[in-house]
Structure formats: C-alpha cells, structure tokens
Amino acid sequence: MSNAIIGNLLDTVPDPMVMLDKVGTIIACNLPARALLGEWVQGRNYVTALRQPALLSRIEAAYAEGVDCEARFVQTDQAGETIFRVTIRPVTRAMIGYDGVLLHFQDITHLREAEEMRRDFVANVSHELRTPLTAIMGFIETLKGPAREDIAAQDRFLGIMEDEARRMNRMIQDLLSLSRVEGQERMRPQETVNLTDVLSGVIESLRKGAEKTGTVLRIEGADAPLLVTGDSDQLTQVFLNLAENAIKYGGEGRPVLLRASEGEGTGNLKGPIARVDVIDKGEGIDPLHLPRLTERFYRIDTHRSRAMGGTGLGLAIVKHIVNRHRGRLRISSEPGQGSCFSVILPKA
Ligand code: ADP
C-alpha cells in the first residue's frame, strides 16, 4: 500500500491518526494529527515529533515486541490540558501490505474531568455529613460520661443532637432530589402548570416561617394565570428554594417579593416567556461569586449557610430543574442593595 493511500485512509478517521514505517518515520498523518502535532512532523522520526518519554517508550516496546500498547499524550496550551489515550498498534505486510506502527489518539479529557468531579463530590458529601455526625458522636460520649446525671445538660445536648440529625436528614433529602432531577434532565416535562398557583402555594407554605423573622412576603403579577409546560412539583421546589434563600439571606424584617410577568424571550430563548423574579433587600452578592453560586456545595459564607440550616445544594437543584424546563436562571445582585434571582421559562 502506498503512503498516499494510507494517508487517504487515515483522513477518513475523525481522531488524530499517525502511521510510522518500520524504522519509525512518520509516513502519513491525518488532518487532526497535523493540527495536534504540527505540519512539520510529516517525514520526521517519531522520537523528534512526539517527545513525551512515556509515549516514546511504549512505541519502542510495540516495535520490539510486536504487541499493542497504550500510553497517554498530554497537549498543553492556553486553553489548558488535553489528554489523549494513544493506542499503539504494530501492523504487518500480511495485515495491510505494510510493516509499521499505527498510532490512534483519543481525546479522553472529559473522562478525567468526570472522574475528578465524581471524586470531589464524594469528598464533599463525606465532609458535609461528617461534621454533624462528629458533633452527635461527641454528645453521645458526653451523655454517657460527664453529663450522665445532669438533666439540664442532657436536655440541651439532646436539642443540639436533634438539630444536627435534622441537618443530616436535609442533606440526604437534597442529595436525593439532586440525583433525581439530574436523572430526569433530558426528559421534557409534559404537564401544563399555572405558575401563579405555584407561587401562591409557595407563599402559603413559607408565610409562618417568614413571620418569625419579620419578613414581609409579597407576590406581584399573580392576578391572571401564567401557563408553562412543566412539572409542578419541581417548579414548586424551584420557587421554594429561591424564596427560602431570599428569606434566609434577605435579612430580618426586610421584604421579599415574588414578581410574575410575561414577555418576549431574547437570545436563544425566543418566543413568549414567563418570568418570575425573586427579589430580596439583603446584603447582596459580590459579582465574584455569581458564576459559581449554582455549583453543588458552593457557599459564600459556609458558617452562615450552616447556621441557617443550609445544605449548599438548593441552587444546584434549581439550576437542574430550570435546565430540564429549557429555561434560564439569571442572578443579578448589588452588594448592599439586595439580590434578584430570575427564572425565565418558555410559555405553554
Ligand atoms: P444554602 O443551603 O447554603 O443556602 P444554596 O445552594 O441555596 O445553598 O445557595 C448557595 C449560596 O448562595 C448560599 O450559601 C449563599 O451564600 C448564596 N445565596 C443564595 N441565595 C442568596 C441570596 N438571596 N442573597 C445572598 N446570598 C445568597
């Protein structure tokens, strides 16, 4: 088989492919491989062209032993690292009419990222659950020992243990919600939901709690029905989470407004839209934090979030539900003035 034919064959593959002859010269290299390694590599020896010791030693082994090998190739540029799994396959005249070694580069960066995310997630969950668990175990020790006869201390410690157990329970509930929502993200919801009813329900269920902190909960624009195609339980969860946050972080005695409206979408959300703004007059959020707020466990002030019973998962759940509804979540905030969390959904 001529070099030109091998080159044409390699060009049919979307991944970078490189063909070496039996002494290690690059005799063919498809377009993705030239983009990865540079045009100049054609006709050079692989040692000069590839330069990464781990990969070179595997290619050497493939030549020496005539067996398939595998190695990593890492490309670093301004955009970061791209990681390739390189399959190194010796080929023979009997197989394709040519003696040499074929290299196939497969971009596996996303696999590593997914693996890192999974690892971070497990570490975060373990840490979040360990904190209340450690407190509970500490109090059990105290109740069995020094506080065995102290009724007043027992009452106090049991109260704290109850709070910590509730926190673990909330965390598990939120983790389960998140995993359920993630699992459904690709399934479009089918019900017709009146957002006005959803918002009234949310206000009703939060009114008692809000009164305790002196927050005045108001709803605006809810006189007429506002219909979207959605999942009413999930949309209730979205506005519950946002309104709860507005009450928690909005500051005692300050108002919280849920404002419904309709209009025309812009950008890639064209057509009629329904919009709900959840507005508080709290401390606001430094713009620095805005892009990361919907990450799981991201909190501006971990201590404060925990003290308020937060799990750091509320906004991650909101984001996934809004994505499932093909909607948008916009957050705007001015430190010292308050925050506005807007959910924009296509109208039914
Ligand atoms: P949490 O359980 O900590 O409230 P969330 O995912 O709901 O978790 O929110 C993440 C973080 O975003 C919170 O810890 C808080 O720092 C910040 N945040 C959310 N809503 C508001 C708000 N209305 N005003 C100020 N900060 C907010």
Residues whose N, C-alpha, C, O or C-beta is under 5 A from the ligand:
A	BS01	ADP	N245 A246 Y249 G284 I285 L293 Y298 R299 I300 D301 S305 G310 T311 G312 L313 G314 L315 A316 S339
